[in-house]
Amino acid sequence: MAEVRAELVANVWKVVVAEGDTVEEGDTLVILESMKMEIPVVAEDAGVVSALKVSEGDVIQEGDLIAVID
């Protein structure tokens, strides 16, 4: 199990995956927006997205859980 956490305060601009999706290492999970820059959040491991904890438009803080990959 791998937890994907936010590395900065940002808005969730786009959610690319859904719970149950299979992802490979390096696949984009969500795209964050901070200071007019788009920041992709990628999977560090291959697996299945078992939990997606953000929605488009959410404001997240550093350390917030974005997704869980099993």
N, C-alpha and C positions, 0 to 999 in steps of 0.2 A: 504494500500500500504506500502510495506517495501522496503527500499533501502539497498542493500548489498554493503558495501564499503571495500576497501583494508585496512588492518591494518598495512601493511608494504610495503616497496619497494620490488618487486619480478618480476619474469618472469611468464607468464601464461603457465604452462607446459601442462595442459590438460583441455579441456572444457567438462564437463560431461553431461550437460543439453542443451536444445535448447529452443528458444522462443516458447511458447505455451505448454511446458511440465508442468504437475502437479507435485508439490513436497510436501513432508511432512516435518515437523520440523525435523531438523537433517540430511536431505538428502544433499549429497555433490553436489555443483554446479560446482565448478572448483577446480583444484589443482594447487597451486602456487609452484614455486621453488625458494628458496633463500638460498644461501650459501650451496648448495648441499643437502638441506633438502626439502622434499615434505610437503606442508602445505595445507590441505583441507580447503576450504571455504564452510561452510554449511548454509543451510536455517535456519533462526531463527523462521520463521513462515511457516505454510502450505499455499499453494495457487498455482497460475499459474504464470510461468515466463513470464512476459509481455514485458520485454526488457532485452537483453543480450548485454552488452557494451564492452566485451573483446573477443579476438580471441587467439587461441594457438600461442605462440611466442611473444605476446605483452609484453612490459615492463610497469608495472604499478607502480604508486607512492602511498604513504600512503594517504588515503582519496579518491582515485579514485573510481568512481562508477563501480561496477562489474555487477550488475543485479538489476532488479526491480521485486518484487513479489507482485501480487495483490490477 
